[in-house]
Amino acid sequence: MDPQATHQLPQIVCIGDSLTQHGWDVGKRGWTAQLAQTYLRRMDVVNRGLSGFNTRWAKHTVPRIISTQNIRLVCILFGSNDAQFAPGKYHVPVDEFTDNLRDITRMVAGARVLLVTPPPVADRLYESLFEGPADRCCEGTRLYADAVRTLAEELRIPCVDLWTAMETTATSTNTPLDSFLWDGLHLNANGNDLLFNLLLQAIKSNYPELNPDSMPFVVPGHLDFANLDELTHMLAHSTKSQ
């Protein structure tokens, strides 16, 4: 065995924009932080969120910031920035967005993939951040969520439909979308909990071999080592007495 590989755990790599970068924010129960906690000593969670990025920029950057070795699962979440109104600098037309997302998916060929839709925009809360008109809206972003679902079906990749889950939960509980989005765009603690639970459900359903409940620790537990030390001591003492 390569000695350099003995300390390396399999990886879950999370690629996206600020919705992913902010996933480490434990103050808001960030979804990548929750994944990391869930997979401790089983797999490493690597956050490659790029705040402010759209898919046009990401497809040129992703190959430089991830290593395809040892990746077991990739979660890809884009669309919120691409959905900015034209001619905004972040805007990417839906057709190009789909092509870019397809290219990013191909970069991690060989790994299991989950495509995640962007969440809805809580328009009134988001508009309150601007003195004039907002630079994106819920209905515009819906087109990008639709595109993610369509691409996932085309590529036969599981889709984590954050958009529909958030809309459905808000409607069924009679709560506004801003109960999931702290500024109308980015996930708060409730939004992060929702995404984390959706991801975990998707992993268990589509990739049961990555179910954290059934994955063993890469390094044995401390009781195993303690028992091993005791057994080694007993065997050594027995050998000396013979």
Backbone as CSV, one residue per row, in Angstrom:
resi,resn,N_x,N_y,N_z,CA_x,CA_y,CA_z,C_x,C_y,C_z
1,MET,0.842,-1.199,0.000,0.000,0.000,0.000,0.875,1.247,0.000
2,ASP,0.465,2.240,-0.758,1.181,3.510,-0.799,1.088,4.178,0.569
3,PRO,2.235,4.445,1.232,2.169,5.042,2.570,1.497,6.400,2.571
4,GLN,1.562,7.103,1.431,0.913,8.403,1.363,-0.609,8.274,1.331
5,ALA,-1.100,7.091,0.993,-2.546,6.898,0.867,-3.181,6.377,2.146
6,THR,-2.372,5.976,3.118,-2.926,5.332,4.301,-3.737,6.295,5.154
7,HIS,-3.497,7.596,5.038,-4.217,8.554,5.860,-5.314,9.265,5.078
8,GLN,-5.524,8.892,3.823,-6.494,9.579,2.994,-7.849,8.894,3.071
9,LEU,-8.865,9.669,3.369,-10.227,9.157,3.392,-10.891,9.434,2.051
10,PRO,-11.860,8.621,1.664,-12.660,8.958,0.480,-13.311,10.324,0.672
11,GLN,-13.658,10.966,-0.426,-14.142,12.342,-0.349,-15.557,12.505,-0.890
12,ILE,-16.286,13.403,-0.247,-17.482,14.013,-0.816,-17.086,15.436,-1.177
13,VAL,-17.206,15.807,-2.435,-16.834,17.149,-2.884,-18.105,17.923,-3.217
14,CYS,-18.227,19.113,-2.638,-19.396,19.968,-2.850,-18.969,21.173,-3.681
15,ILE,-19.536,21.301,-4.876,-19.170,22.347,-5.821,-20.370,23.273,-6.003
16,GLY,-20.129,24.579,-5.978,-21.238,25.506,-6.180,-20.816,26.941,-5.990
17,ASP,-21.802,27.790,-5.741,-21.568,29.215,-5.541,-21.603,29.525,-4.046
18,SER,-22.104,30.696,-3.669,-22.105,31.073,-2.255,-23.013,30.181,-1.415
19,LEU,-24.036,29.587,-2.018,-24.886,28.671,-1.262,-24.098,27.470,-0.762
20,THR,-23.032,27.137,-1.488,-22.142,26.062,-1.052,-21.032,26.599,-0.158
21,GLN,-20.418,27.719,-0.554,-19.341,28.283,0.265,-19.822,28.546,1.688
22,HIS,-21.037,29.070,1.816,-21.592,29.349,3.142,-22.010,28.077,3.872
23,GLY,-21.878,26.940,3.204,-22.244,25.675,3.836,-21.389,25.300,5.029
24,TRP,-20.251,25.996,5.218,-19.417,25.754,6.399,-19.860,26.587,7.604
25,ASP,-20.825,27.483,7.414,-21.232,28.396,8.482,-22.008,27.628,9.558
26,VAL,-21.313,27.244,10.620,-21.972,26.450,11.666,-22.996,27.282,12.420
27,GLY,-22.850,28.620,12.393,-23.840,29.475,13.039,-25.204,29.369,12.388
28,LYS,-25.222,29.001,11.116,-26.479,28.791,10.391,-26.678,27.306,10.075
29,ARG,-26.027,26.443,10.814,-26.118,24.991,10.626,-25.838,24.601,9.172
30,GLY,-24.741,25.140,8.645,-24.393,24.945,7.244,-24.494,23.495,6.798
31,TRP,-24.995,23.300,5.584,-25.281,21.931,5.125,-24.018,21.120,4.891
32,THR,-22.928,21.747,4.432,-21.694,20.969,4.262,-21.069,20.650,5.614
33,ALA,-21.236,21.546,6.583,-20.753,21.253,7.936,-21.519,20.070,8.527
34,GLN,-22.818,20.014,8.272,-23.607,18.878,8.760,-23.190,17.578,8.069
35,LEU,-22.890,17.662,6.774,-22.385,16.475,6.077,-21.069,16.005,6.683
36,ALA,-20.173,16.969,6.951,-18.870,16.617,7.520,-19.031,15.934,8.872
37,GLN,-19.936,16.445,9.690,-20.182,15.833,10.995,-20.733,14.414,10.836
38,THR,-21.624,14.239,9.881,-22.257,12.936,9.661,-21.260,11.890,9.177
39,TYR,-20.285,12.322,8.359,-19.340,11.375,7.753,-17.975,11.359,8.442
40,LEU,-17.890,11.891,9.653,-16.622,11.871,10.380,-16.035,10.463,10.416
41,ARG,-14.743,10.368,10.073,-13.981,9.113,10.094,-14.477,8.106,9.053
42,ARG,-15.361,8.551,8.192,-15.823,7.706,7.088,-15.408,8.305,5.744
43,MET,-15.761,9.584,5.557,-15.351,10.310,4.361,-15.086,11.765,4.721
44,ASP,-14.146,12.378,4.000,-13.885,13.805,4.154,-14.834,14.591,3.258
45,VAL,-15.393,15.658,3.790,-16.235,16.553,2.995,-15.399,17.756,2.585
46,VAL,-15.279,17.963,1.281,-14.468,19.043,0.719,-15.412,20.089,0.141
47,ASN,-15.350,21.302,0.676,-16.215,22.387,0.214,-15.471,23.217,-0.821
48,ARG,-15.975,23.204,-2.047,-15.408,24.014,-3.128,-16.457,25.006,-3.617
49,GLY,-17.108,25.651,-2.659,-18.045,26.714,-2.995,-17.299,27.965,-3.425
50,LEU,-17.798,28.613,-4.460,-17.154,29.794,-5.038,-18.167,30.933,-5.035
51,SER,-18.147,31.725,-3.979,-19.124,32.799,-3.833,-19.071,33.746,-5.027
52,GLY,-20.231,34.064,-5.578,-20.321,34.986,-6.699,-20.136,34.359,-8.063
53,PHE,-19.786,33.077,-8.111,-19.511,32.438,-9.400,-20.801,31.969,-10.077
54,ASN,-20.762,32.023,-11.398,-21.776,31.364,-12.211,-21.137,30.146,-12.875
55,THR,-21.906,29.403,-13.656,-21.355,28.191,-14.267,-20.342,28.505,-15.362
56,ARG,-20.464,29.669,-15.987,-19.504,30.043,-17.041,-18.101,30.144,-16.473
57,TRP,-17.983,30.739,-15.306,-16.670,30.879,-14.665,-16.265,29.576,-13.978
58,ALA,-17.229,28.897,-13.405,-16.910,27.693,-12.629,-16.346,26.583,-13.502
59,LYS,-16.834,26.450,-14.718,-16.379,25.320,-15.537,-14.898,25.439,-15.893
60,HIS,-14.361,26.659,-15.849,-12.932,26.839,-16.100,-12.110,26.728,-14.812
61,THR,-12.774,26.840,-13.680,-12.087,26.867,-12.392,-12.096,25.518,-11.689
62,VAL,-13.179,24.789,-11.821,-13.336,23.523,-11.096,-12.165,22.567,-11.309
63,PRO,-11.664,22.382,-12.551,-10.553,21.433,-12.717,-9.301,21.810,-11.936
64,ARG,-9.167,23.086,-11.575,-7.973,23.543,-10.869,-8.102,23.441,-9.358
65,ILE,-9.296,23.197,-8.860,-9.481,23.235,-7.405,-9.943,21.905,-6.820
66,ILE,-10.085,20.882,-7.661,-10.407,19.561,-7.125,-9.464,18.529,-7.722
67,SER,-9.239,17.486,-6.965,-8.518,16.326,-7.461,-9.529,15.210,-7.645
68,THR,-9.529,14.606,-8.820,-10.524,13.565,-9.083,-10.181,12.243,-8.407
69,GLN,-9.009,12.168,-7.777,-8.637,10.945,-7.077,-9.382,10.848,-5.747
70,ASN,-9.877,9.668,-5.473,-10.469,9.369,-4.168,-11.829,10.027,-3.931
71,ILE,-12.450,10.576,-4.984,-13.775,11.172,-4.832,-14.834,10.085,-4.972
72,ARG,-15.694,9.985,-3.989,-16.782,9.014,-4.045,-18.099,9.666,-4.463
73,LEU,-18.291,10.927,-4.083,-19.561,11.604,-4.360,-19.300,13.081,-4.607
74,VAL,-20.020,13.646,-5.586,-19.936,15.076,-5.881,-21.346,15.660,-5.841
75,CYS,-21.514,16.724,-5.071,-22.777,17.469,-5.024,-22.565,18.788,-5.766
76,ILE,-23.409,19.087,-6.744,-23.239,20.269,-7.589,-24.473,21.154,-7.456
77,LEU,-24.260,22.409,-7.046,-25.362,23.352,-6.821,-25.019,24.705,-7.440
78,PHE,-25.613,24.996,-8.582,-25.464,26.291,-9.246,-26.829,26.764,-9.731
79,GLY,-26.872,28.009,-10.166,-28.080,28.543,-10.788,-28.533,29.875,-10.236
80,SER,-28.268,30.138,-8.966,-28.759,31.376,-8.364,-28.096,32.612,-8.962
81,ASN,-26.810,32.529,-9.278,-26.128,33.667,-9.901,-26.385,33.726,-11.401
82,ASP,-26.405,32.568,-12.048,-26.706,32.517,-13.479,-28.051,33.178,-13.774
83,ALA,-28.961,33.129,-12.795,-30.323,33.635,-12.977,-30.434,35.148,-12.835
84,GLN,-29.328,35.832,-12.588,-29.384,37.298,-12.548,-29.943,37.814,-13.877
85,PHE,-30.685,38.917,-13.814,-31.246,39.483,-15.036,-30.137,39.911,-15.989
86,ALA,-30.339,39.673,-17.296,-29.442,40.226,-18.311,-29.653,41.744,-18.343
87,PRO,-28.601,42.537,-18.571,-27.229,42.140,-18.926,-26.284,42.104,-17.724
88,GLY,-26.765,41.706,-16.569,-25.920,41.653,-15.382,-24.695,40.783,-15.596
89,LYS,-23.613,41.100,-14.888,-22.339,40.411,-15.131,-22.366,38.946,-14.715
90,TYR,-23.320,38.564,-13.865,-23.405,37.166,-13.443,-24.333,36.346,-14.338
91,HIS,-25.121,37.018,-15.154,-26.158,36.336,-15.934,-25.573,35.369,-16.950
92,VAL,-26.161,34.175,-16.993,-25.842,33.172,-18.013,-27.175,32.663,-18.560
93,PRO,-27.389,32.718,-19.873,-28.649,32.213,-20.432,-28.879,30.748,-20.059
94,VAL,-30.136,30.358,-19.985,-30.476,29.018,-19.507,-29.823,27.927,-20.346
95,ASP,-29.828,28.085,-21.670,-29.232,27.051,-22.527,-27.739,26.899,-22.252
96,GLU,-27.045,28.024,-22.104,-25.611,27.953,-21.799,-25.394,27.382,-20.404
97,PHE,-26.234,27.772,-19.462,-26.161,27.223,-18.102,-26.230,25.698,-18.132
98,THR,-27.162,25.174,-18.912,-27.307,23.720,-19.020,-26.048,23.086,-19.588
99,ASP,-25.500,23.691,-20.638,-24.270,23.159,-21.246,-23.106,23.207,-20.261
100,ASN,-23.001,24.315,-19.535,-21.914,24.447,-18.559,-22.036,23.404,-17.455
101,LEU,-23.249,23.216,-16.983,-23.477,22.247,-15.906,-23.173,20.832,-16.389
102,ARG,-23.515,20.562,-17.621,-23.189,19.259,-18.208,-21.671,19.073,-18.252
103,ASP,-20.937,20.125,-18.650,-19.472,20.048,-18.708,-18.876,19.807,-17.326
104,ILE,-19.389,20.502,-16.320,-18.881,20.331,-14.955,-19.122,18.902,-14.481
105,THR,-20.274,18.361,-14.813,-20.589,16.983,-14.430,-19.620,16.000,-15.073
106,ARG,-19.265,16.256,-16.317,-18.326,15.367,-17.012,-16.929,15.420,-16.401
107,MET,-16.589,16.533,-15.760,-15.262,16.661,-15.155,-15.065,15.694,-13.995
108,VAL,-16.152,15.221,-13.433,-16.058,14.303,-12.292,-16.591,12.928,-12.680
109,ALA,-16.442,12.588,-13.944,-16.883,11.274,-14.423,-16.201,10.181,-13.611
110,GLY,-16.959,9.197,-13.233,-16.429,8.118,-12.403,-16.880,8.223,-10.968
111,ALA,-17.226,9.442,-10.541,-17.757,9.633,-9.189,-19.285,9.606,-9.241
112,ARG,-19.890,9.291,-8.138,-21.335,9.418,-8.029,-21.657,10.902,-7.925
113,VAL,-22.773,11.317,-8.511,-23.104,12.740,-8.590,-24.538,12.970,-8.129
114,LEU,-24.732,14.072,-7.418,-26.059,14.592,-7.111,-26.142,16.013,-7.657
115,LEU,-27.109,16.280,-8.529,-27.364,17.635,-9.010,-28.439,18.262,-8.131
116,VAL,-28.170,19.466,-7.653,-29.080,20.146,-6.731,-29.667,21.372,-7.421
117,THR,-30.964,21.543,-7.351,-31.577,22.742,-7.918,-31.319,23.940,-7.008
118,PRO,-31.251,25.145,-7.581,-31.199,26.326,-6.716,-32.522,26.469,-5.977
119,PRO,-32.510,27.125,-4.832,-33.761,27.355,-4.112,-34.530,28.520,-4.725
120,PRO,-35.796,28.676,-4.355,-36.536,29.866,-4.778,-35.918,31.124,-4.169
121,VAL,-36.323,32.261,-4.689,-35.935,33.552,-4.119,-37.138,34.105,-3.360
122,ALA,-36.921,34.545,-2.137,-37.979,35.219,-1.378,-37.983,36.678,-1.827
123,ASP,-38.809,36.981,-2.818,-38.694,38.245,-3.545,-38.763,39.476,-2.651
124,ARG,-39.762,39.548,-1.770,-39.919,40.775,-0.983,-38.722,41.026,-0.071
125,LEU,-38.234,39.970,0.569,-37.063,40.131,1.435,-35.839,40.503,0.610
126,TYR,-35.644,39.830,-0.525,-34.474,40.117,-1.358,-34.543,41.525,-1.933
127,GLU,-35.720,41.963,-2.364,-35.873,43.304,-2.933,-35.569,44.389,-1.907
128,SER,-35.762,44.084,-0.630,-35.512,45.084,0.415,-34.035,45.441,0.534
129,LEU,-33.154,44.628,-0.065,-31.719,44.903,-0.022,-31.308,45.947,-1.045
130,PHE,-32.197,46.277,-1.978,-31.865,47.169,-3.081,-32.620,48.489,-2.949
131,GLU,-31.962,49.573,-3.332,-32.648,50.862,-3.386,-33.573,50.923,-4.594
132,GLY,-33.161,50.259,-5.672,-33.986,50.177,-6.872,-34.478,48.764,-7.072
133,PRO,-34.749,48.371,-8.318,-35.209,47.006,-8.603,-34.145,45.969,-8.249
134,ALA,-34.585,44.805,-7.827,-33.666,43.705,-7.529,-33.062,43.168,-8.823
135,ASP,-31.935,42.442,-8.697,-31.224,41.966,-9.889,-31.622,40.554,-10.310
136,ARG,-32.558,39.940,-9.580,-33.070,38.611,-9.943,-34.390,38.401,-9.209
137,CYS,-35.114,37.366,-9.600,-36.414,37.123,-8.973,-36.708,35.630,-8.934
138,CYS,-37.755,35.290,-8.218,-38.102,33.886,-8.026,-38.487,33.223,-9.349
139,GLU,-39.338,33.876,-10.122,-39.798,33.262,-11.370,-38.660,33.091,-12.363
140,GLY,-37.723,34.023,-12.392,-36.572,33.877,-13.270,-35.685,32.716,-12.856
141,THR,-35.497,32.560,-11.563,-34.653,31.471,-11.061,-35.311,30.115,-11.278
142,ARG,-36.638,30.100,-11.322,-37.364,28.848,-11.553,-36.910,28.168,-12.849
143,LEU,-36.585,28.962,-13.870,-36.144,28.399,-15.147,-34.857,27.593,-14.981
144,TYR,-34.002,28.030,-14.067,-32.723,27.344,-13.845,-32.924,26.079,-13.015
145,ALA,-33.862,26.123,-12.094,-34.207,24.903,-11.357,-34.797,23.861,-12.308
146,ASP,-35.656,24.321,-13.218,-36.218,23.411,-14.223,-35.110,22.799,-15.074
147,ALA,-34.123,23.621,-15.444,-33.021,23.140,-16.286,-32.201,22.073,-15.572
148,VAL,-32.001,22.226,-14.270,-31.252,21.226,-13.500,-32.008,19.902,-13.502
149,ARG,-33.312,19.957,-13.291,-34.106,18.726,-13.303,-34.033,18.036,-14.664
150,THR,-34.146,18.831,-15.723,-34.113,18.263,-17.074,-32.763,17.623,-17.369
151,LEU,-31.682,18.303,-16.981,-30.346,17.755,-17.219,-30.128,16.485,-16.405
152,ALA,-30.580,16.483,-15.174,-30.430,15.286,-14.337,-31.134,14.094,-14.977
153,GLU,-32.311,14.342,-15.529,-33.040,13.263,-16.205,-32.282,12.806,-17.446
154,GLU,-31.744,13.767,-18.205,-30.986,13.423,-19.415,-29.770,12.565,-19.088
155,LEU,-29.053,12.951,-18.036,-27.820,12.255,-17.671,-28.071,11.062,-16.753
156,ARG,-29.326,10.883,-16.358,-29.694,9.806,-15.432,-28.917,9.926,-14.123
157,ILE,-28.915,11.141,-13.627,-28.263,11.469,-12.362,-29.351,11.871,-11.368
158,PRO,-29.270,11.452,-10.126,-30.272,11.866,-9.144,-30.290,13.381,-8.971
159,CYS,-31.493,13.924,-8.856,-31.670,15.361,-8.648,-32.205,15.601,-7.244
160,VAL,-31.534,16.470,-6.517,-32.009,16.902,-5.203,-32.792,18.190,-5.435
161,ASP,-34.101,18.094,-5.392,-34.965,19.204,-5.804,-35.246,20.128,-4.622
162,LEU,-34.263,20.941,-4.307,-34.397,21.886,-3.199,-35.517,22.880,-3.474
163,TRP,-35.653,23.290,-4.728,-36.687,24.259,-5.097,-38.074,23.760,-4.685
164,THR,-38.436,22.588,-5.177,-39.772,22.061,-4.913,-39.980,21.775,-3.432
165,ALA,-38.963,21.231,-2.775,-39.086,20.917,-1.350,-39.324,22.180,-0.533
166,MET,-38.627,23.253,-0.876,-38.783,24.499,-0.126,-40.155,25.114,-0.381
167,GLU,-40.574,25.133,-1.636,-41.896,25.674,-1.967,-43.000,24.858,-1.301
168,THR,-42.887,23.547,-1.385,-43.913,22.664,-0.825,-43.995,22.799,0.689
169,THR,-42.833,22.849,1.337,-42.811,22.981,2.794,-43.381,24.319,3.227
170,ALA,-43.020,25.385,2.515,-43.540,26.711,2.852,-45.058,26.755,2.702
171,THR,-45.564,26.139,1.640,-47.009,26.144,1.396,-47.751,25.298,2.429
172,SER,-47.234,24.104,2.696,-47.931,23.182,3.599,-47.927,23.668,5.042
173,THR,-46.919,24.442,5.405,-46.826,24.956,6.779,-47.289,26.407,6.885
174,ASN,-47.727,26.948,5.747,-48.214,28.332,5.707,-47.175,29.317,6.245
175,THR,-45.928,29.097,5.816,-44.839,29.988,6.211,-44.225,30.604,4.961
176,PRO,-43.691,31.811,5.058,-43.087,32.446,3.884,-41.747,31.809,3.539
177,LEU,-41.318,32.002,2.299,-40.027,31.465,1.869,-38.875,32.027,2.688
178,ASP,-39.041,33.254,3.197,-37.920,33.838,3.945,-37.698,33.155,5.290
179,SER,-38.526,32.175,5.632,-38.227,31.372,6.823,-37.098,30.387,6.549
180,PHE,-36.698,30.263,5.261,-35.581,29.393,4.878,-34.376,30.176,4.359
181,LEU,-34.546,31.477,4.131,-33.531,32.280,3.439,-33.301,33.566,4.222
182,TRP,-32.092,33.746,4.745,-31.888,34.864,5.670,-31.945,36.227,4.982
183,ASP,-31.594,36.278,3.704,-31.642,37.538,2.966,-32.511,37.435,1.722
184,GLY,-33.276,36.376,1.629,-34.112,36.141,0.464,-33.449,35.294,-0.596
185,LEU,-32.128,35.062,-0.455,-31.368,34.320,-1.460,-30.549,33.180,-0.853
186,HIS,-29.915,33.456,0.297,-29.004,32.485,0.913,-29.696,31.751,2.063
187,LEU,-29.281,30.516,2.276,-29.935,29.646,3.249,-29.665,30.080,4.688
188,ASN,-30.719,30.099,5.493,-30.540,30.241,6.933,-30.502,28.842,7.550
189,ALA,-30.608,28.762,8.869,-30.502,27.451,9.527,-31.583,26.488,9.038
190,ASN,-32.815,26.986,8.889,-33.888,26.111,8.409,-33.625,25.633,6.985
191,GLY,-33.135,26.531,6.142,-32.818,26.153,4.768,-31.692,25.146,4.694
192,ASN,-30.676,25.338,5.524,-29.567,24.384,5.560,-30.018,23.017,6.070
193,ASP,-30.871,23.010,7.079,-31.404,21.733,7.578,-32.175,21.007,6.480
194,LEU,-32.983,21.773,5.741,-33.777,21.168,4.677,-32.877,20.551,3.615
195,LEU,-31.870,21.302,3.158,-30.980,20.784,2.119,-30.189,19.580,2.619
196,PHE,-29.669,19.652,3.830,-28.913,18.521,4.380,-29.765,17.257,4.420
197,ASN,-30.988,17.373,4.900,-31.854,16.196,4.999,-32.223,15.648,3.624
198,LEU,-32.428,16.540,2.653,-32.703,16.089,1.288,-31.509,15.335,0.716
199,LEU,-30.310,15.863,0.942,-29.099,15.205,0.442,-28.917,13.830,1.075
200,LEU,-29.102,13.764,2.375,-28.918,12.485,3.068,-29.930,11.453,2.570
201,GLN,-31.160,11.897,2.362,-32.184,10.997,1.829,-31.811,10.531,0.425
202,ALA,-31.307,11.455,-0.409,-30.921,11.100,-1.782,-29.749,10.127,-1.792
203,ILE,-28.798,10.327,-0.898,-27.652,9.413,-0.813,-28.119,8.015,-0.432
204,LYS,-28.942,7.933,0.590,-29.405,6.622,1.060,-30.244,5.904,0.003
205,SER,-31.025,6.672,-0.767,-31.906,6.067,-1.767,-31.166,5.660,-3.030
206,ASN,-30.217,6.501,-3.462,-29.568,6.286,-4.757,-28.190,5.644,-4.658
207,TYR,-27.500,5.895,-3.555,-26.155,5.354,-3.373,-26.057,4.712,-1.995
208,PRO,-26.781,3.614,-1.774,-26.848,3.022,-0.431,-25.494,2.601,0.120
209,GLU,-24.518,2.354,-0.760,-23.182,1.999,-0.278,-22.510,3.172,0.439
210,LEU,-23.053,4.386,0.260,-22.515,5.569,0.935,-23.384,5.997,2.117
211,ASN,-24.307,5.162,2.511,-25.142,5.452,3.673,-24.248,5.522,4.909
212,PRO,-24.171,6.671,5.579,-23.259,6.777,6.721,-23.617,5.841,7.865
213,ASP,-24.882,5.443,7.940,-25.301,4.555,9.025,-24.690,3.165,8.911
214,SER,-24.301,2.789,7.694,-23.756,1.443,7.493,-22.289,1.449,7.077
215,MET,-21.692,2.632,6.935,-20.276,2.699,6.570,-19.406,2.546,7.814
216,PRO,-18.411,1.688,7.777,-17.517,1.556,8.933,-16.552,2.732,9.013
217,PHE,-16.002,2.958,10.194,-14.926,3.931,10.331,-13.725,3.464,9.516
218,VAL,-13.043,4.411,8.870,-11.801,4.077,8.174,-10.737,3.677,9.187
219,VAL,-10.694,4.385,10.300,-9.809,4.033,11.415,-10.678,3.410,12.505
220,PRO,-10.313,2.247,13.037,-11.144,1.596,14.053,-11.378,2.493,15.261
221,GLY,-12.448,2.207,15.991,-12.768,2.975,17.179,-11.771,2.761,18.305
222,HIS,-11.801,3.651,19.288,-10.813,3.593,20.375,-10.954,2.324,21.203
223,LEU,-12.171,1.810,21.334,-12.342,0.572,22.095,-11.686,-0.604,21.390
224,ASP,-11.723,-0.572,20.043,-11.053,-1.631,19.290,-9.554,-1.596,19.542
225,PHE,-8.988,-0.398,19.561,-7.560,-0.276,19.824,-7.238,-0.661,21.264
226,ALA,-8.100,-0.277,22.191,-7.867,-0.632,23.592,-7.890,-2.144,23.769
227,ASN,-8.855,-2.798,23.130,-8.931,-4.262,23.205,-7.727,-4.904,22.536
228,LEU,-7.263,-4.295,21.433,-6.097,-4.825,20.736,-4.861,-4.731,21.622
229,ASP,-4.700,-3.605,22.326,-3.561,-3.451,23.235,-3.610,-4.496,24.349
230,GLU,-4.801,-4.727,24.891,-4.948,-5.710,25.969,-4.618,-7.111,25.468
231,LEU,-5.112,-7.439,24.260,-4.841,-8.755,23.690,-3.351,-8.928,23.422
232,THR,-2.710,-7.886,22.892,-1.274,-7.955,22.611,-0.483,-8.180,23.897
233,HIS,-0.881,-7.475,24.960,-0.204,-7.622,26.253,-0.372,-9.045,26.791
234,MET,-1.582,-9.593,26.692,-1.839,-10.947,27.192,-1.022,-11.982,26.426
235,LEU,-0.955,-11.828,25.099,-0.198,-12.777,24.291,1.291,-12.700,24.608
236,ALA,1.785,-11.477,24.797,3.203,-11.305,25.115,3.525,-11.927,26.466
237,HIS,2.653,-11.718,27.463,2.873,-12.279,28.797,2.819,-13.804,28.751
238,SER,1.874,-14.344,27.960,1.740,-15.798,27.832,2.988,-16.408,27.207
239,THR,3.566,-15.733,26.224,4.768,-16.240,25.546,5.949,-16.278,26.498
240,LYS,6.079,-15.240,27.336,7.202,-15.178,28.270,7.118,-16.268,29.329
241,SER,5.898,-16.659,29.729,5.740,-17.642,30.811,5.949,-19.074,30.345
242,GLN,6.026,-19.279,29.030,6.207,-20.643,28.515,7.667,-21.055,28.523
